[in-house]
Amino acid sequence: MAQNTEVNSQITDAVTQANVNVLAQSPAMAMGSLFQTMAHSTGVLFENTISAQQQQNALAQAGANMGVMQIYSVDTMADAAGTEKVSQAGVADNMTSMLATLQAFQNR
């Protein structure tokens, strides 16, 4: 067993203070580690969000490209006929022919 001298009590005090210091700093170290972990997780979350947005952008561009390719691949005469049917640009011609037909029936 060690002798009880001034040096031994100083050493005991130093070791005790070091242990108390470690115990006192443990919560702060734990919170610092927790904050670092949360900051890293948030960073990964934002990286994943940006990656998903970039993928959605690429899909939107591909969809627009396919739509333009389909528009350009349509035959022009079929397109003109379809446009006429949709816009009903030939309504006046149809009305004129119907009027002529009715007049033909009245003259009989």
Secondary structure, DSSP 8 states (H G I E B T S, - for coil): -----HHHHHHHHHHHHHHHHHHHHHHHHHHHHHHHHHHHHHHHHHHHHHHHHHHHHHHHHHHHHHHHHHHHHS-HHHHHHHHHHHHTTTHHHHHHHHHHHHHHHHT-
